[in-house]
Amino acid sequence: MSPRELLPLYALDALEPDEARTVERAVAADPALAAELAALRDVAGALVAAVPPVTPAADVKARLLASVGGGRFEKFSARMAKLYDVTIERARELLGLVERPASWGPAIPDTRTTAIPFVVLVHFDGGPACATADCGFIRIEPGQSFPLHRHRGEEVVVVLAGTLRDSNGQLHHPGDECVRAAGTEHSLTVVGDEPVILAARAERGIEVLG
């Protein structure tokens, strides 16, 4: 995001240190930006004076950062931009969806199957190079599995969170990338107490076998 877009969060002291330094450098070099920040701080100060202070929920900052494309998955922005053929800015926005509960919906791999229990999806369109691919994020709850399925085309998956065991016994951790060729079959099981979150790009989808 540009320094101007980060100003409201800076005025609320809601930025990470590196982002705050970016804003401070920009404000020091641009009088107009400095004036805009001063106005935002005046508004923030007036709101604080008018509204009694309350203790926010623990996830408020994470949700606020997610709403502007930040959050704990932002470190994957460059990889998501490449995976989905989108800009870095768009990749950050997409990663922000992961932390918004309203973004997630049932996993329905095709019109002939019912929802898969304990698996939810965020689906979106990728860039031009992904025009024929299904793009999105997958979350599998702790102790649960994504059932046996066959890939109709190549699938590329990046693990964003949690630990996953493939049916071949291989473990996959955050940052790992897995490529499956068309026609391959496998199932996936969550290891540990943390949900697994995957970024996936699949050509022609999958067929659930069990």
C-alpha beads as a LAMMPS data file, in Angstrom:
LAMMPS data file: protein, C-alpha beads

210 atoms
209 bonds

1 atom types
1 bond types

-500.0 500.0 xlo xhi
-500.0 500.0 ylo yhi
-500.0 500.0 zlo zhi

Masses

1 110.0

Atoms # bond

1 1 1 0.000 0.000 0.000
2 1 1 1.105 3.570 -0.579
3 1 1 2.079 5.819 2.381
4 1 1 -1.099 7.839 1.864
5 1 1 -3.234 4.702 2.167
6 1 1 -1.426 3.809 5.403
7 1 1 -1.994 7.223 7.012
8 1 1 -5.287 6.344 8.785
9 1 1 -3.698 3.290 10.390
10 1 1 -0.621 5.294 11.339
11 1 1 -2.821 7.894 13.030
12 1 1 -4.351 5.059 15.062
13 1 1 -0.943 3.510 15.908
14 1 1 -2.041 0.339 14.128
15 1 1 0.938 -0.244 11.823
16 1 1 3.829 -2.638 12.073
17 1 1 7.195 -0.915 12.734
18 1 1 8.446 -1.206 9.133
19 1 1 5.201 0.256 7.779
20 1 1 5.329 3.065 10.335
21 1 1 8.860 3.960 9.241
22 1 1 7.707 4.048 5.609
23 1 1 4.971 6.535 6.514
24 1 1 7.340 8.667 8.589
25 1 1 9.825 8.954 5.733
26 1 1 7.083 9.918 3.301
27 1 1 5.589 12.496 5.689
28 1 1 9.003 14.061 6.294
29 1 1 9.468 14.521 2.542
30 1 1 5.954 15.714 1.650
31 1 1 4.341 18.721 3.424
32 1 1 0.925 17.880 1.962
33 1 1 1.118 14.385 3.393
34 1 1 2.182 15.813 6.754
35 1 1 -0.837 18.131 6.764
36 1 1 -3.134 15.224 5.933
37 1 1 -1.682 13.187 8.790
38 1 1 -2.164 16.107 11.204
39 1 1 -5.824 16.323 10.203
40 1 1 -6.306 12.590 10.708
41 1 1 -4.687 12.821 14.141
42 1 1 -7.048 15.658 15.057
43 1 1 -10.013 13.494 14.098
44 1 1 -8.604 10.535 16.026
45 1 1 -8.024 12.752 19.058
46 1 1 -11.547 14.120 18.918
47 1 1 -12.973 10.609 18.734
48 1 1 -10.924 9.491 21.722
49 1 1 -12.123 12.508 23.708
50 1 1 -15.759 11.934 22.780
51 1 1 -15.916 8.169 23.284
52 1 1 -15.034 6.480 26.588
53 1 1 -12.063 4.128 26.132
54 1 1 -12.824 0.409 25.882
55 1 1 -10.606 -2.619 25.765
56 1 1 -10.801 -4.042 22.219
57 1 1 -11.077 -7.737 21.440
58 1 1 -7.754 -9.460 20.872
59 1 1 -8.375 -9.937 17.147
60 1 1 -9.388 -6.352 16.334
61 1 1 -5.946 -5.315 15.038
62 1 1 -5.667 -8.442 12.886
63 1 1 -9.089 -7.817 11.386
64 1 1 -8.300 -4.150 10.756
65 1 1 -5.053 -5.035 8.962
66 1 1 -6.842 -7.732 6.977
67 1 1 -9.399 -5.180 5.820
68 1 1 -6.644 -3.233 4.060
69 1 1 -4.747 -6.262 2.788
70 1 1 -2.289 -6.758 5.634
71 1 1 -2.070 -9.261 8.441
72 1 1 -0.017 -12.319 9.301
73 1 1 -0.048 -13.780 5.787
74 1 1 1.333 -10.685 4.073
75 1 1 4.786 -12.298 3.889
76 1 1 3.354 -14.565 1.172
77 1 1 2.321 -11.637 -1.059
78 1 1 5.036 -12.093 -3.706
79 1 1 4.396 -15.824 -3.962
80 1 1 0.637 -15.303 -4.232
81 1 1 1.149 -12.691 -6.953
82 1 1 3.086 -15.276 -8.961
83 1 1 0.738 -18.159 -8.171
84 1 1 -2.402 -16.255 -9.200
85 1 1 -0.876 -13.954 -11.869
86 1 1 -1.931 -10.767 -10.055
87 1 1 -0.176 -7.646 -8.796
88 1 1 1.421 -7.512 -5.354
89 1 1 -1.330 -5.128 -4.251
90 1 1 -4.035 -7.552 -5.371
91 1 1 -2.193 -10.452 -3.717
92 1 1 -2.211 -8.541 -0.414
93 1 1 -5.942 -7.950 -0.740
94 1 1 -6.552 -11.636 -1.409
95 1 1 -4.477 -12.686 1.599
96 1 1 -6.524 -10.288 3.709
97 1 1 -9.576 -12.436 2.925
98 1 1 -8.083 -15.314 4.915
99 1 1 -8.635 -13.471 8.204
100 1 1 -12.218 -12.411 7.468
101 1 1 -14.697 -15.060 8.664
102 1 1 -17.323 -13.853 6.183
103 1 1 -15.040 -14.724 3.250
104 1 1 -15.248 -18.473 3.838
105 1 1 -17.875 -20.755 2.360
106 1 1 -18.557 -24.510 2.049
107 1 1 -16.203 -26.666 -0.008
108 1 1 -18.196 -27.918 -3.000
109 1 1 -15.678 -29.211 -5.567
110 1 1 -18.240 -29.727 -8.345
111 1 1 -21.999 -29.729 -8.899
112 1 1 -22.308 -33.491 -8.377
113 1 1 -20.936 -33.547 -4.825
114 1 1 -22.127 -32.249 -1.497
115 1 1 -20.180 -30.022 0.854
116 1 1 -17.110 -31.598 2.469
117 1 1 -17.396 -31.450 6.280
118 1 1 -14.762 -29.415 8.132
119 1 1 -13.399 -27.896 4.884
120 1 1 -14.187 -24.330 3.774
121 1 1 -13.069 -22.235 0.805
122 1 1 -12.441 -18.684 -0.340
123 1 1 -12.823 -18.594 -4.134
124 1 1 -11.729 -15.773 -6.444
125 1 1 -10.602 -15.124 -10.015
126 1 1 -6.902 -15.113 -10.829
127 1 1 -5.132 -13.117 -13.521
128 1 1 -5.039 -13.818 -17.279
129 1 1 -2.659 -16.773 -16.935
130 1 1 -5.157 -18.412 -14.548
131 1 1 -8.251 -17.926 -16.712
132 1 1 -8.976 -21.681 -16.845
133 1 1 -7.990 -22.427 -13.240
134 1 1 -9.893 -22.592 -9.969
135 1 1 -8.149 -20.183 -7.571
136 1 1 -8.666 -19.806 -3.870
137 1 1 -7.810 -20.623 -0.279
138 1 1 -8.722 -23.843 1.527
139 1 1 -9.036 -24.284 5.291
140 1 1 -9.158 -27.726 6.898
141 1 1 -9.982 -27.923 10.591
142 1 1 -7.735 -29.704 13.129
143 1 1 -8.078 -33.483 13.187
144 1 1 -9.918 -33.490 9.845
145 1 1 -9.093 -34.542 6.285
146 1 1 -9.644 -33.508 2.698
147 1 1 -10.971 -36.774 1.218
148 1 1 -9.422 -38.893 -1.508
149 1 1 -9.639 -36.996 -4.793
150 1 1 -8.276 -37.019 -8.339
151 1 1 -6.812 -33.972 -10.089
152 1 1 -8.335 -33.273 -13.488
153 1 1 -5.456 -30.938 -14.320
154 1 1 -2.277 -29.680 -12.693
155 1 1 -2.674 -28.263 -9.199
156 1 1 -0.212 -26.030 -7.317
157 1 1 -0.685 -25.575 -3.565
158 1 1 1.233 -23.418 -1.057
159 1 1 0.808 -24.111 2.672
160 1 1 0.108 -20.841 4.509
161 1 1 -0.535 -22.216 8.001
162 1 1 -0.625 -25.510 9.872
163 1 1 0.887 -28.915 9.132
164 1 1 -0.534 -31.350 6.606
165 1 1 0.125 -35.047 6.021
166 1 1 -0.299 -36.354 2.481
167 1 1 -1.665 -39.865 2.001
168 1 1 1.847 -40.861 0.879
169 1 1 3.074 -39.983 4.392
170 1 1 4.869 -36.757 3.477
171 1 1 4.460 -33.799 5.829
172 1 1 3.955 -30.274 4.495
173 1 1 4.646 -27.154 6.594
174 1 1 4.037 -23.384 6.113
175 1 1 5.883 -22.172 3.030
176 1 1 5.982 -25.589 1.342
177 1 1 4.801 -25.765 -2.259
178 1 1 3.247 -28.913 -3.701
179 1 1 2.608 -29.580 -7.406
180 1 1 0.260 -32.368 -8.496
181 1 1 0.007 -33.558 -12.082
182 1 1 -3.267 -34.304 -13.848
183 1 1 -4.610 -37.747 -12.982
184 1 1 -2.876 -38.050 -9.589
185 1 1 -4.913 -39.128 -6.556
186 1 1 -4.392 -38.487 -2.839
187 1 1 -5.989 -37.349 0.423
188 1 1 -4.787 -34.834 3.027
189 1 1 -4.992 -34.846 6.831
190 1 1 -4.333 -32.040 9.324
191 1 1 -1.610 -32.741 11.901
192 1 1 -1.726 -30.888 15.234
193 1 1 -4.151 -28.402 16.772
194 1 1 -3.915 -25.613 14.175
195 1 1 -6.158 -25.436 11.091
196 1 1 -4.357 -25.879 7.798
197 1 1 -4.740 -23.019 5.312
198 1 1 -3.721 -23.603 1.700
199 1 1 -3.445 -21.343 -1.333
200 1 1 -4.422 -23.390 -4.378
201 1 1 -4.542 -23.052 -8.159
202 1 1 -6.137 -26.023 -9.893
203 1 1 -6.672 -26.522 -13.612
204 1 1 -10.070 -28.073 -14.369
205 1 1 -10.777 -28.796 -10.715
206 1 1 -10.883 -32.117 -8.897
207 1 1 -13.053 -35.237 -8.627
208 1 1 -13.814 -36.417 -5.082
209 1 1 -13.487 -40.195 -4.844
210 1 1 -14.285 -40.887 -1.206

Bonds

1 1 1 2
2 1 2 3
3 1 3 4
4 1 4 5
5 1 5 6
6 1 6 7
7 1 7 8
8 1 8 9
9 1 9 10
10 1 10 11
11 1 11 12
12 1 12 13
13 1 13 14
14 1 14 15
15 1 15 16
16 1 16 17
17 1 17 18
18 1 18 19
19 1 19 20
20 1 20 21
21 1 21 22
22 1 22 23
23 1 23 24
24 1 24 25
25 1 25 26
26 1 26 27
27 1 27 28
28 1 28 29
29 1 29 30
30 1 30 31
31 1 31 32
32 1 32 33
33 1 33 34
34 1 34 35
35 1 35 36
36 1 36 37
37 1 37 38
38 1 38 39
39 1 39 40
40 1 40 41
41 1 41 42
42 1 42 43
43 1 43 44
44 1 44 45
45 1 45 46
46 1 46 47
47 1 47 48
48 1 48 49
49 1 49 50
50 1 50 51
51 1 51 52
52 1 52 53
53 1 53 54
54 1 54 55
55 1 55 56
56 1 56 57
57 1 57 58
58 1 58 59
59 1 59 60
60 1 60 61
61 1 61 62
62 1 62 63
63 1 63 64
64 1 64 65
65 1 65 66
66 1 66 67
67 1 67 68
68 1 68 69
69 1 69 70
70 1 70 71
71 1 71 72
72 1 72 73
73 1 73 74
74 1 74 75
75 1 75 76
76 1 76 77
77 1 77 78
78 1 78 79
79 1 79 80
80 1 80 81
81 1 81 82
82 1 82 83
83 1 83 84
84 1 84 85
85 1 85 86
86 1 86 87
87 1 87 88
88 1 88 89
89 1 89 90
90 1 90 91
91 1 91 92
92 1 92 93
93 1 93 94
94 1 94 95
95 1 95 96
96 1 96 97
97 1 97 98
98 1 98 99
99 1 99 100
100 1 100 101
101 1 101 102
102 1 102 103
103 1 103 104
104 1 104 105
105 1 105 106
106 1 106 107
107 1 107 108
108 1 108 109
109 1 109 110
110 1 110 111
111 1 111 112
112 1 112 113
113 1 113 114
114 1 114 115
115 1 115 116
116 1 116 117
117 1 117 118
118 1 118 119
119 1 119 120
120 1 120 121
121 1 121 122
122 1 122 123
123 1 123 124
124 1 124 125
125 1 125 126
126 1 126 127
127 1 127 128
128 1 128 129
129 1 129 130
130 1 130 131
131 1 131 132
132 1 132 133
133 1 133 134
134 1 134 135
135 1 135 136
136 1 136 137
137 1 137 138
138 1 138 139
139 1 139 140
140 1 140 141
141 1 141 142
142 1 142 143
143 1 143 144
144 1 144 145
145 1 145 146
146 1 146 147
147 1 147 148
148 1 148 149
149 1 149 150
150 1 150 151
151 1 151 152
152 1 152 153
153 1 153 154
154 1 154 155
155 1 155 156
156 1 156 157
157 1 157 158
158 1 158 159
159 1 159 160
160 1 160 161
161 1 161 162
162 1 162 163
163 1 163 164
164 1 164 165
165 1 165 166
166 1 166 167
167 1 167 168
168 1 168 169
169 1 169 170
170 1 170 171
171 1 171 172
172 1 172 173
173 1 173 174
174 1 174 175
175 1 175 176
176 1 176 177
177 1 177 178
178 1 178 179
179 1 179 180
180 1 180 181
181 1 181 182
182 1 182 183
183 1 183 184
184 1 184 185
185 1 185 186
186 1 186 187
187 1 187 188
188 1 188 189
189 1 189 190
190 1 190 191
191 1 191 192
192 1 192 193
193 1 193 194
194 1 194 195
195 1 195 196
196 1 196 197
197 1 197 198
198 1 198 199
199 1 199 200
200 1 200 201
201 1 201 202
202 1 202 203
203 1 203 204
204 1 204 205
205 1 205 206
206 1 206 207
207 1 207 208
208 1 208 209
209 1 209 210
